Amino acid sequence: MERIVFMSLIISLFLFLHAVEMVSFAFVHPLCSSHDSLALLHFKHSLSVTQTVHYRESSVPKTASWNSSSMDCCRWKGVTCDIFTGHVIGLDLSDSRLGGTIHPNSSLFLLHHLQTLDLSSNYFSGSHIPPSIGQLVNLAHLNLSYCYFRGRIPLEISYLSRLVSLDLSDERSLLQLNQFVFRMLFQNLTKLELLSLTPINTSSSIPINVSSSLRYLDLAATNLHGDLPKSIFLLPNLETLRLSYNAHLTVSMPKFNWSSSHSLRELELSSTNIAGGLPSSLGTLKALKVVGFYYCNLAGPFPESIRNLSQITRLDLSYNHLEGEIPDAFSNAQKLTSLSLESNSFNGRFPSSLVNLTKLEMLSLRHNLFSGPLPVTANGLQNLVSLDVSSNSLNGSIPSWMASLPSLIYLLLKRNHFSGPLSLIQNKLKGEIGAQMFSSLKYLDLSSNNLSGEVEEEMFSSMQNLYLLDLSSNNLSGEVEAEMFSSMQNLYFLDLSRSGLSWSSNKDSTNTTIPHLRFLWLRFCHVKDFPDFLSNSKELWILDLSENEIHGQFPKWFGVLVALQSLNLSHNYLTSLDHLPWQTPVFVDLQTNSPSEPLPSSLCKLSYLTFLDLSYNNLSAEIPNCLVTSARLEILDLRANNFHGLLPNKFPKNSGLIHFSLSKNQLEGPIPTSLVNCTYLQVLDLGNNKIRDTFPTWLETLQELEILILESNRFYGPIVAFKTKSPFPSLSIFDLSGNSFTGSLPIEVLKGFKAMMNMNADKSKGGYLFDGAYYLQGSTSGESYDEESMILFTKNQETKFNKILRIFTTIDLSRNKFEGEIPKFIGNLNSLLLLNLSHNNLTGHIPIEMRNMSTLEALDLSYNQLSGKIPEELASLTFLAVLNLSHNHLVGPIPRSNQFNTFPNDSYFGNHDLCGFPLSNECGQHKSSLVPVSLVEQEEEEEPGFLSEITWQSVLIGYGCGLAFGFAILYIIYRFQRPRWFIDFLETITHEMIYRVQRGRKRRMNNHKKRQ
């Protein structure tokens, strides 16, 4: 009996061991279902292995191991099988170079036991997500991200109720998700822990009820709108919330503790609308590591509760409206690696605790109002890579610790008030230890400060890895030459414009090279010759040597600059245009030089030229037709030369011309009719020539035209025969002064001036004409090209206006032979700033309707035959800064108002029957303010000019409420300084002051003689 029991135990043990062996074998190597093997092979053959650039070099097609010689699919790469049944339950084909189309009847959907499917980072371009995906009802994890699927996401994907993770994100928005499917995803997928749909266009709001299991929610850039449900912040397990780039989504964060306060690690809400500012409850999120709130319209102070976020690694509050001082709240943020507070209104001192953070890699505080000096010492920042405090009001010296930061690559301090010499940094750089400082620096921008003193060669020799160096707009001194920068073999950007440094060519040599230099600005650096080292700079894109002392011709080697895109040599003393490589540049500015020859024939070879300014030279002969035949040309400025003959008449039908200025030449003949092909034309300035023609009514087809100046030519005849109801709808400056136009004022033209009506209702038209056309001239110092200018004639003085504002609306029809009455319709031009109808033969009354011209700041109706009273209603023009009604036949009392009381006697001379202030002829008495005839004649001789009593001096200082225009002009001076404009402007004021003193003296002498 014992033997039987013993044998039974032996057999049982044997069977148990065999079972364990079989189970172990199954765990190690389950047998694949033949059904699944065939399905996988068919799926493989339906796709292709692609070689597109979308893949990493390390990516390997996993399906390469799938073949019929080994039907055990459980051994294939990317395949996971059930350990008991052998059914395929997992398929990972991510980053496998797969391409082609997944069809609705694909064998993939026969794998009914599939629980995990990952096809991410492949290239199924043109393929849709098949509705058959809904057949894989056991799926728990589905990843179709970065597969380049396109089209609509099928409703069937919401049937996969067991899904724990769903990732359909992509780098481009090729998929669409309608609102119904979007809501069904949240309604049916109640087990979801991970959902990523960025950047799929949903055009929906987030449902109130979402899976309470959610840990990761990424709906960035999905075009969400409406209010974010507060239930999102009550999810107990939420770790990552990404809702950035949904501009129409409004977020209201809890003001008290969050349910996810112990789990939330990443909160990205950038480019949404966060209502109510930043709540103090943000400080309760103890686990928070990443906060992204840029472009959120945030307002108010910096939240002090952020000091409680000890785990924070990245904080971005940039591009908001936050203000006030920043509390020194970063001493606990020892894990912080990135801090961006740029483009707010923070003020006060630089937070000193920041310089003690040891893990900080990126710090950006630019575009704020910080003031005071930077900390003198820094005990941290060993890992700082980028420091940007540009565009603030920081002052004092640049601290020497900046030269000791071992990892620093970007140092951007531009547009501050840093002062003093660079000696603190330069002294650090001397010696063996100093030689290693700044060794990692690649971008150094100290532009637009008040730095002074000499720059020593040691500073440059220690920065051998520099890519960008900008010292422009400072008060430095001394000479520099190309040799000092030759050790910077990676330097591609160098700007020394207006730095105070002088460029010396004494040591320039063709052997000196800066091999990768592409951008060079040496504006106002006392350059006397073309730097010879440029003959080796064949990669140069942009060259600015303007406002220097270069004489003579271009060197012969200049033609080797075959990559040159932008050339600015304006304000020099060049005498020839030979040796220029006209074939390649896009932007050429040679204004204000001394060439006196005809245009070179090589100019006809221009291929890519977009901008050409040859104004204020002595160029002669005729303008060749080939100059205007390029469809690429946008800006052509040939003002103030000696060109003569006919205007070119070869403008192509696809012309891209925007600005065409030929004023102050000797051109003759009619206006070329091919200008009608320039449908993008915004500025046409042909003033001060000898053009003889009738008014070109055919220009009415140019719907974009904003400035039309034909003044001081030989135009004649009436302005009639328009074919459209609203000619010139975009016109803001209309100057026909100094011609021989006849007939009545052109009412048809005035009715078309839509841009001079109700401008306040269309704020989108603000700004400057053709902004952004000159992108090639930008530099980090902020000195953009500013030659979009006009010459306006103001009281016998020409004033040059750069960067013409669109709100600068002007009509000047003075010094012509117009007759008849002023049309009542003129009152509809309620956005007009300057109106000059002087020196004509206009009759009748001043229209009462002019009271509607509420923005009018200057009005000149002098030297006409106007009669009747001055309308009392004009007293409502509270912006009127200057008024001239002299030399008419006006009668009765002068209106009394705060505004009219500011106008001097000169405004009313020559109207014998006017009375009241400021004239000595009081109303109701038989006294005359008549000015002696000899004096009137004298005044007429002295005042034949535009806006007879209007001076830019009076406009600038303003009368009464007329300050608005003054501020506009002051803004032009401040934002776009140009020496020519400013000098001309000062000359205008000087001439005006002298003129008034002389006239006053003559009056006193005449009165004295009369009394005698």
BANULO-775230 format. One record per residue (C-alpha): x, y, z. Coordinates in steps of 0.25 Angstrom, whole numbers, padded with zeros to 4 digits, always signed. Example, Ala and Ser with C-alpha at 12.3 -4.5 7.8 and 13.67 -1.06 7.14 Angstrom:
2
+0049-0018+0031
+0055-0004+0029
***
This chain:
1012
+0000+0000+0000
+0011+0009+0003
+0018+0006-0010
+0005+0010-0017
+0004+0023-0010
+0019+0026-0013
+0017+0023-0028
+0005+0032-0028
+0013+0043-0022
+0024+0041-0032
+0014+0041-0044
+0007+0054-0038
+0021+0061-0037
+0025+0057-0051
+0011+0062-0056
+0013+0075-0048
+0027+0078-0053
+0023+0075-0067
+0011+0085-0066
+0021+0095-0060
+0030+0093-0072
+0019+0095-0082
+0014+0108-0075
+0028+0113-0074
+0030+0110-0089
+0017+0117-0092
+0022+0130-0084
+0035+0130-0091
+0030+0126-0105
+0015+0125-0108
+0011+0120-0121
+0005+0130-0130
-0009+0128-0136
-0008+0124-0151
-0020+0133-0153
-0013+0145-0147
+0000+0142-0155
-0007+0142-0168
-0014+0155-0164
-0001+0161-0161
+0006+0157-0174
-0005+0162-0182
-0004+0175-0174
+0011+0176-0177
+0009+0174-0192
-0002+0185-0193
+0008+0195-0188
+0022+0200-0193
+0035+0204-0187
+0038+0218-0190
+0050+0227-0190
+0045+0240-0187
+0052+0251-0179
+0041+0250-0168
+0049+0238-0161
+0061+0238-0152
+0073+0231-0158
+0072+0221-0146
+0058+0217-0150
+0057+0203-0155
+0045+0196-0162
+0041+0186-0152
+0033+0178-0162
+0046+0173-0168
+0046+0161-0159
+0032+0157-0163
+0032+0146-0173
+0025+0133-0177
+0037+0124-0174
+0035+0127-0159
+0020+0127-0157
+0022+0128-0142
+0018+0143-0141
+0021+0144-0127
+0035+0144-0130
+0033+0156-0140
+0038+0170-0136
+0027+0179-0131
+0018+0167-0128
+0013+0163-0114
+0004+0151-0112
-0004+0146-0101
+0004+0136-0093
-0007+0125-0092
-0015+0127-0105
-0004+0132-0115
-0014+0143-0120
-0007+0156-0124
-0011+0166-0113
+0000+0177-0116
+0005+0183-0129
+0016+0193-0128
+0021+0198-0142
+0025+0212-0138
+0036+0219-0146
+0036+0208-0156
+0037+0215-0169
+0024+0210-0173
+0015+0217-0184
+0004+0215-0193
-0011+0214-0190
-0019+0206-0179
-0032+0202-0186
-0045+0199-0178
-0044+0184-0182
-0029+0183-0177
-0026+0170-0170
-0021+0179-0158
-0035+0179-0153
-0036+0164-0153
-0027+0164-0140
-0039+0165-0131
-0031+0162-0119
-0022+0174-0120
-0021+0182-0108
-0010+0192-0112
-0008+0198-0126
+0004+0207-0128
+0006+0212-0142
+0012+0226-0138
+0023+0233-0146
+0020+0227-0160
+0016+0233-0173
+0002+0229-0177
+0000+0242-0185
-0013+0243-0192
-0019+0232-0184
-0031+0233-0175
-0033+0226-0162
-0043+0215-0166
-0056+0214-0159
-0053+0199-0158
-0044+0203-0146
-0057+0202-0138
-0056+0186-0139
-0044+0186-0130
-0053+0186-0118
-0042+0181-0108
-0033+0192-0111
-0028+0199-0098
-0016+0207-0104
-0017+0214-0118
-0006+0223-0123
-0007+0228-0137
+0001+0241-0135
+0010+0247-0146
+0005+0238-0156
+0000+0249-0166
-0014+0243-0167
-0024+0253-0173
-0039+0255-0174
-0049+0253-0163
-0047+0245-0151
-0058+0234-0151
-0069+0233-0141
-0066+0218-0139
-0053+0222-0131
-0063+0226-0120
-0068+0212-0119
-0055+0207-0113
-0060+0208-0099
-0048+0201-0093
-0038+0211-0097
-0029+0216-0087
-0020+0224-0096
-0023+0231-0109
-0013+0239-0116
-0016+0245-0130
-0007+0257-0129
+0001+0262-0141
+0010+0273-0145
+0001+0278-0156
-0014+0280-0155
-0018+0269-0166
-0029+0263-0158
-0043+0269-0155
-0052+0265-0143
-0066+0270-0143
-0073+0274-0131
-0082+0262-0130
-0070+0252-0130
-0062+0261-0121
-0074+0260-0110
-0076+0245-0112
-0061+0243-0109
-0063+0249-0095
-0076+0242-0093
-0073+0228-0097
-0058+0227-0093
-0060+0227-0078
-0047+0219-0075
-0038+0229-0082
-0025+0233-0075
-0018+0239-0087
-0024+0248-0098
-0016+0256-0108
-0023+0262-0120
-0013+0274-0123
-0014+0281-0133
-0027+0275-0139
-0038+0285-0142
-0050+0282-0133
-0057+0296-0134
-0064+0291-0121
-0065+0294-0106
-0060+0284-0096
-0072+0276-0090
-0075+0277-0075
-0074+0262-0072
-0060+0256-0075
-0054+0244-0070
-0050+0244-0055
-0038+0235-0058
-0031+0246-0067
-0016+0248-0064
-0012+0254-0077
-0020+0263-0086
-0014+0270-0098
-0024+0279-0106
-0014+0289-0110
-0017+0297-0123
-0031+0290-0126
-0039+0302-0128
-0047+0301-0115
-0056+0312-0111
-0065+0316-0100
-0063+0314-0085
-0054+0303-0080
-0062+0295-0070
-0057+0296-0056
-0059+0281-0054
-0045+0280-0061
-0038+0286-0049
-0046+0276-0040
-0040+0263-0047
-0033+0256-0035
-0022+0249-0043
-0019+0260-0054
-0004+0262-0056
-0003+0269-0069
-0013+0279-0075
-0009+0285-0089
-0019+0295-0095
-0010+0305-0101
-0013+0312-0114
-0028+0313-0113
-0030+0328-0114
-0045+0327-0113
-0045+0318-0100
-0047+0325-0087
-0041+0319-0074
-0045+0323-0060
-0036+0316-0050
-0041+0312-0036
-0039+0323-0026
-0037+0313-0015
-0030+0299-0014
-0031+0290-0026
-0035+0275-0025
-0022+0272-0033
-0013+0280-0024
-0005+0268-0021
-0004+0262-0035
-0003+0273-0045
+0011+0275-0051
+0009+0282-0064
-0001+0294-0067
+0000+0299-0081
-0011+0310-0084
-0003+0319-0093
-0011+0327-0104
-0024+0326-0097
-0032+0336-0089
-0030+0334-0074
-0041+0342-0067
-0038+0349-0054
-0023+0349-0054
-0014+0339-0047
-0021+0334-0034
-0013+0332-0021
-0018+0317-0021
-0007+0314-0031
+0003+0314-0020
-0005+0301-0014
+0000+0293-0026
+0012+0287-0019
+0015+0277-0030
+0015+0287-0041
+0027+0287-0050
+0023+0294-0063
+0014+0306-0064
+0012+0313-0078
+0003+0325-0078
+0008+0334-0089
-0001+0342-0098
-0013+0340-0088
-0017+0355-0086
-0013+0353-0071
-0013+0366-0063
-0010+0370-0049
+0002+0368-0040
+0012+0356-0040
+0006+0345-0031
+0014+0344-0018
+0009+0330-0016
+0018+0325-0027
+0029+0325-0016
+0022+0312-0011
+0025+0305-0024
+0038+0298-0020
+0037+0288-0031
+0035+0298-0042
+0045+0296-0054
+0039+0305-0065
+0031+0317-0063
+0026+0326-0075
+0017+0338-0072
+0022+0346-0084
+0013+0355-0094
+0003+0359-0084
-0001+0371-0076
+0005+0368-0063
+0010+0380-0055
+0017+0385-0043
+0029+0380-0036
+0033+0365-0035
+0035+0361-0021
+0048+0353-0018
+0041+0340-0018
+0050+0331-0025
+0059+0326-0014
+0051+0313-0012
+0051+0311-0027
+0064+0303-0027
+0060+0294-0038
+0056+0305-0048
+0062+0304-0061
+0054+0314-0070
+0048+0327-0066
+0041+0336-0077
+0034+0349-0072
+0037+0357-0085
+0027+0367-0091
+0019+0371-0079
+0020+0384-0070
+0028+0379-0059
+0036+0390-0052
+0045+0392-0040
+0058+0386-0038
+0064+0373-0044
+0060+0361-0035
+0073+0358-0028
+0070+0344-0024
+0070+0340-0038
+0085+0341-0039
+0087+0330-0028
+0079+0319-0035
+0089+0308-0039
+0080+0301-0049
+0074+0313-0057
+0077+0311-0072
+0068+0322-0079
+0065+0335-0073
+0057+0346-0081
+0052+0359-0075
+0052+0367-0088
+0042+0377-0092
+0038+0382-0078
+0041+0394-0069
+0051+0389-0060
+0061+0400-0055
+0073+0401-0046
+0086+0393-0047
+0088+0378-0048
+0093+0371-0036
+0108+0373-0034
+0111+0359-0030
+0105+0345-0034
+0106+0332-0027
+0099+0324-0037
+0095+0323-0051
+0106+0313-0054
+0097+0306-0064
+0091+0319-0070
+0091+0318-0086
+0082+0330-0089
+0081+0343-0082
+0072+0354-0089
+0068+0367-0081
+0067+0375-0094
+0057+0387-0095
+0057+0391-0081
+0062+0403-0073
+0073+0396-0066
+0085+0405-0063
+0099+0405-0057
+0111+0397-0062
+0110+0383-0068
+0114+0374-0056
+0127+0366-0058
+0121+0353-0054
+0114+0352-0067
+0128+0349-0073
+0130+0337-0063
+0117+0329-0067
+0123+0316-0073
+0110+0312-0081
+0106+0325-0086
+0102+0325-0101
+0093+0337-0102
+0095+0350-0095
+0085+0361-0100
+0085+0374-0093
+0081+0384-0104
+0072+0396-0102
+0075+0399-0088
+0083+0410-0081
+0095+0403-0077
+0107+0412-0077
+0122+0413-0074
+0133+0406-0080
+0134+0392-0083
+0147+0391-0075
+0140+0383-0064
+0138+0371-0074
+0151+0374-0081
+0159+0373-0069
+0153+0360-0066
+0157+0355-0079
+0172+0358-0077
+0181+0347-0073
+0180+0332-0075
+0167+0330-0067
+0161+0341-0074
+0164+0335-0087
+0154+0324-0084
+0143+0334-0081
+0132+0336-0091
+0138+0324-0098
+0124+0318-0100
+0117+0331-0104
+0111+0332-0118
+0101+0343-0118
+0105+0357-0111
+0096+0369-0113
+0100+0382-0105
+0093+0391-0115
+0085+0404-0112
+0092+0407-0098
+0101+0418-0093
+0114+0410-0093
+0126+0418-0094
+0141+0416-0094
+0150+0408-0104
+0148+0394-0107
+0161+0386-0106
+0165+0375-0115
+0166+0365-0104
+0151+0366-0103
+0149+0361-0117
+0160+0351-0117
+0154+0343-0105
+0140+0342-0113
+0145+0332-0124
+0131+0325-0124
+0123+0338-0127
+0112+0337-0137
+0106+0350-0134
+0112+0363-0129
+0104+0376-0128
+0110+0388-0122
+0102+0399-0130
+0096+0411-0124
+0106+0414-0113
+0117+0424-0109
+0129+0416-0110
+0142+0421-0116
+0154+0416-0123
+0157+0410-0136
+0154+0395-0141
+0158+0388-0153
+0155+0374-0159
+0167+0368-0153
+0161+0369-0139
+0150+0360-0143
+0157+0350-0152
+0158+0340-0140
+0143+0339-0140
+0142+0328-0151
+0127+0326-0148
+0123+0341-0148
+0111+0343-0158
+0105+0356-0152
+0113+0369-0148
+0107+0382-0145
+0115+0394-0141
+0106+0405-0146
+0106+0418-0138
+0114+0411-0128
+0124+0422-0127
+0135+0413-0133
+0143+0417-0145
+0146+0407-0156
+0160+0407-0160
+0165+0402-0173
+0179+0403-0170
+0181+0389-0167
+0171+0384-0177
+0176+0373-0186
+0171+0363-0196
+0177+0353-0187
+0168+0356-0175
+0155+0347-0175
+0143+0346-0167
+0138+0334-0175
+0123+0333-0171
+0120+0347-0170
+0106+0350-0176
+0101+0362-0169
+0110+0375-0167
+0105+0388-0162
+0115+0400-0161
+0106+0412-0162
+0113+0425-0158
+0126+0418-0154
+0135+0428-0162
+0138+0418-0172
+0146+0425-0183
+0148+0413-0193
+0142+0400-0196
+0147+0390-0186
+0157+0381-0194
+0154+0368-0186
+0140+0368-0193
+0146+0363-0205
+0147+0350-0198
+0132+0350-0193
+0125+0343-0203
+0114+0339-0194
+0110+0353-0190
+0095+0356-0191
+0094+0370-0185
+0103+0381-0185
+0101+0395-0179
+0112+0405-0181
+0102+0417-0181
+0105+0431-0174
+0120+0430-0176
+0131+0437-0184
+0133+0428-0196
+0137+0435-0208
+0139+0431-0223
+0135+0418-0229
+0132+0404-0225
+0144+0395-0225
+0145+0385-0237
+0145+0373-0227
+0131+0378-0222
+0125+0369-0233
+0129+0356-0226
+0119+0358-0215
+0109+0349-0223
+0101+0346-0211
+0098+0361-0207
+0083+0363-0205
+0083+0377-0198
+0092+0388-0201
+0091+0402-0194
+0102+0412-0197
+0093+0424-0196
+0099+0438-0191
+0113+0436-0196
+0121+0443-0207
+0121+0432-0218
+0122+0438-0232
+0119+0425-0240
+0110+0413-0240
+0119+0404-0248
+0123+0390-0243
+0111+0388-0236
+0105+0373-0237
+0091+0377-0241
+0087+0363-0244
+0086+0358-0229
+0081+0369-0219
+0067+0371-0215
+0069+0384-0207
+0078+0395-0212
+0079+0409-0206
+0089+0419-0212
+0082+0432-0209
+0089+0445-0205
+0102+0442-0213
+0109+0450-0224
+0108+0442-0237
+0105+0451-0249
+0105+0441-0260
+0094+0434-0267
+0088+0421-0261
+0098+0409-0265
+0093+0400-0275
+0096+0388-0266
+0084+0393-0258
+0075+0387-0268
+0080+0373-0264
+0073+0374-0250
+0066+0361-0248
+0062+0361-0233
+0062+0376-0229
+0050+0380-0221
+0055+0393-0215
+0063+0403-0222
+0066+0417-0216
+0075+0426-0225
+0068+0439-0220
+0076+0452-0216
+0087+0450-0226
+0092+0457-0239
+0088+0446-0249
+0084+0451-0262
+0079+0447-0276
+0066+0439-0279
+0061+0428-0270
+0062+0415-0278
+0049+0408-0280
+0056+0395-0276
+0056+0400-0261
+0041+0398-0260
+0039+0385-0267
+0042+0376-0255
+0030+0371-0249
+0038+0369-0236
+0041+0384-0234
+0032+0390-0222
+0039+0402-0218
+0046+0412-0229
+0050+0425-0223
+0058+0435-0233
+0054+0448-0227
+0063+0460-0227
+0072+0457-0239
+0074+0463-0253
+0066+0453-0261
+0059+0459-0273
+0051+0454-0285
+0039+0446-0285
+0035+0437-0273
+0037+0422-0276
+0024+0415-0282
+0027+0400-0281
+0021+0396-0268
+0017+0381-0269
+0003+0376-0267
+0007+0368-0255
+0015+0379-0248
+0017+0379-0233
+0021+0394-0232
+0016+0400-0219
+0024+0413-0218
+0028+0421-0230
+0034+0435-0228
+0041+0444-0238
+0038+0457-0232
+0049+0469-0234
+0054+0465-0248
+0052+0471-0261
+0043+0461-0267
+0033+0465-0278
+0022+0459-0286
+0009+0452-0282
+0008+0442-0270
+0010+0428-0276
-0003+0421-0278
+0004+0407-0275
+0003+0411-0260
-0011+0405-0260
-0004+0392-0260
+0002+0395-0246
-0010+0391-0238
-0003+0390-0225
+0002+0404-0226
+0000+0412-0213
+0009+0424-0215
+0011+0432-0228
+0019+0445-0226
+0022+0453-0239
+0023+0467-0233
+0032+0478-0237
+0035+0474-0252
+0030+0479-0265
+0020+0469-0268
+0009+0475-0277
-0004+0467-0278
-0019+0468-0274
-0023+0461-0261
-0021+0446-0263
-0035+0441-0259
-0031+0427-0263
-0023+0426-0250
-0036+0423-0244
-0034+0409-0246
-0023+0408-0236
-0031+0404-0224
-0019+0403-0215
-0014+0417-0218
-0012+0425-0204
-0003+0437-0208
-0004+0445-0221
+0005+0457-0223
+0005+0464-0236
+0008+0478-0230
+0017+0488-0238
+0016+0483-0252
+0008+0488-0264
-0005+0481-0263
-0017+0488-0269
-0032+0487-0271
-0044+0483-0263
-0044+0470-0255
-0055+0462-0261
-0060+0450-0268
-0058+0439-0258
-0064+0425-0261
-0066+0420-0247
-0075+0425-0236
-0064+0424-0225
-0050+0428-0231
-0038+0427-0222
-0045+0420-0210
-0031+0419-0203
-0026+0432-0205
-0021+0440-0192
-0012+0450-0199
-0016+0458-0211
-0007+0469-0216
-0010+0476-0229
-0004+0490-0224
+0003+0499-0234
-0003+0495-0247
-0013+0501-0256
-0025+0493-0254
-0038+0500-0257
-0053+0498-0255
-0060+0495-0242
-0055+0487-0231
-0055+0472-0235
-0067+0468-0227
-0067+0454-0233
-0053+0452-0228
-0056+0457-0214
-0068+0447-0213
-0058+0435-0216
-0049+0439-0204
-0054+0428-0195
-0041+0428-0187
-0044+0442-0183
-0058+0438-0177
-0060+0432-0164
-0046+0427-0162
-0049+0425-0147
-0058+0414-0151
-0047+0406-0157
-0035+0405-0148
-0029+0394-0156
-0024+0405-0166
-0015+0411-0156
+0000+0410-0156
+0010+0414-0167
+0009+0412-0182
+0015+0399-0188
+0021+0395-0174
+0030+0383-0175
+0034+0384-0189
+0048+0386-0185
+0051+0374-0176
+0065+0372-0182
+0069+0385-0175
+0065+0381-0160
+0076+0380-0150
+0076+0376-0135
+0078+0390-0131
+0064+0393-0136
+0068+0403-0147
+0059+0399-0158
+0059+0406-0172
+0051+0418-0172
+0051+0425-0185
+0036+0424-0189
+0036+0439-0189
+0028+0450-0195
+0032+0465-0198
+0021+0474-0194
+0021+0489-0197
+0019+0497-0185
+0020+0512-0185
+0031+0514-0195
+0038+0502-0189
+0039+0488-0193
+0038+0478-0181
+0042+0463-0183
+0032+0454-0175
+0038+0440-0173
+0029+0428-0170
+0016+0435-0175
+0004+0431-0165
-0009+0426-0172
-0016+0436-0163
-0009+0448-0169
-0020+0452-0179
-0017+0464-0188
-0024+0471-0199
-0016+0482-0206
-0022+0489-0218
-0016+0502-0216
-0009+0511-0227
-0018+0507-0238
-0030+0513-0246
-0042+0506-0240
-0054+0515-0239
-0069+0513-0234
-0073+0510-0220
-0067+0500-0210
-0076+0488-0211
-0084+0485-0199
-0080+0470-0200
-0066+0474-0195
-0072+0474-0181
-0073+0458-0182
-0058+0457-0182
-0059+0457-0167
-0045+0450-0165
-0037+0461-0173
-0026+0467-0165
-0021+0478-0175
-0029+0485-0186
-0023+0496-0195
-0031+0503-0206
-0024+0516-0206
-0020+0524-0218
-0031+0520-0227
-0044+0528-0232
-0054+0521-0222
-0067+0529-0220
-0079+0528-0211
-0080+0525-0196
-0072+0516-0187
-0081+0503-0186
-0087+0501-0173
-0085+0486-0175
-0070+0488-0172
-0074+0487-0157
-0074+0472-0159
-0059+0472-0162
-0057+0469-0148
-0042+0465-0149
-0038+0477-0157
-0025+0483-0152
-0021+0493-0163
-0030+0500-0173
-0026+0510-0183
-0036+0517-0192
-0028+0530-0194
-0027+0538-0207
-0040+0534-0213
-0053+0542-0215
-0061+0536-0204
-0072+0545-0198
-0083+0545-0187
-0080+0542-0172
-0071+0532-0166
-0080+0521-0161
-0082+0521-0146
-0083+0506-0147
-0068+0505-0150
-0065+0508-0136
-0068+0494-0133
-0056+0490-0140
-0048+0488-0127
-0036+0481-0134
-0034+0493-0143
-0019+0498-0140
-0017+0507-0152
-0027+0516-0160
-0025+0525-0172
-0037+0532-0178
-0029+0545-0182
-0031+0552-0195
-0046+0549-0198
-0058+0557-0197
-0064+0552-0184
-0073+0560-0175
-0079+0561-0161
-0074+0556-0148
-0063+0546-0146
-0068+0534-0138
-0064+0534-0123
-0059+0521-0117
-0047+0516-0109
-0042+0511-0122
-0045+0523-0131
-0039+0532-0120
-0025+0526-0122
-0024+0531-0137
-0016+0543-0140
-0020+0555-0148
-0012+0549-0160
-0023+0539-0162
-0033+0550-0166
-0025+0561-0174
-0031+0566-0186
-0046+0564-0182
-0050+0579-0180
-0063+0576-0174
-0060+0566-0163
-0060+0571-0149
-0058+0565-0135
-0046+0559-0128
-0035+0559-0131
-0037+0570-0141
-0037+0585-0136
-0050+0587-0143
-0061+0584-0133
-0074+0580-0138
-0085+0590-0137
-0075+0602-0139
-0071+0608-0152
-0057+0605-0151
-0049+0597-0161
-0038+0587-0159
-0034+0590-0173
-0020+0588-0176
-0013+0598-0185
-0013+0594-0199
+0002+0595-0200
+0003+0586-0188
-0007+0576-0194
+0002+0576-0207
+0014+0573-0198
+0007+0562-0191
+0003+0556-0204
+0017+0556-0210
+0023+0550-0197
+0012+0539-0196
+0010+0532-0209
+0012+0518-0203
+0004+0506-0198
-0004+0508-0186
-0001+0523-0186
-0002+0525-0171
+0000+0511-0167
+0014+0507-0161
+0019+0494-0156
+0023+0501-0144
+0009+0505-0140
+0004+0491-0144
+0015+0485-0135
+0012+0493-0123
-0003+0493-0125
-0014+0503-0123
-0025+0499-0113
-0028+0485-0116
-0020+0484-0128
-0009+0476-0121
-0013+0463-0127
-0006+0465-0140
+0006+0471-0133
+0008+0458-0125
+0007+0450-0138
+0018+0458-0144
+0026+0457-0131
+0024+0442-0131
+0030+0442-0145
+0042+0449-0141
+0044+0440-0129
+0042+0427-0136
+0048+0429-0149
+0060+0439-0148
+0066+0443-0160
+0076+0454-0161
+0071+0460-0174
+0057+0461-0169
+0061+0467-0156
+0070+0477-0162
+0059+0481-0172
+0049+0482-0161
+0058+0491-0152
+0061+0499-0164
+0046+0501-0166
+0044+0506-0152
+0057+0515-0153
+0052+0521-0166
+0038+0523-0160
+0043+0530-0148
+0052+0539-0156
+0041+0542-0165
+0031+0546-0154
+0042+0555-0147
+0045+0562-0160
+0030+0564-0164
+0027+0570-0150
+0039+0579-0151
+0033+0584-0165
+0019+0586-0159
+0025+0594-0147
+0033+0603-0157
+0021+0605-0166
+0012+0609-0154
+0022+0618-0149
+0023+0626-0162
+0008+0627-0163
+0007+0633-0150
+0018+0643-0154
***
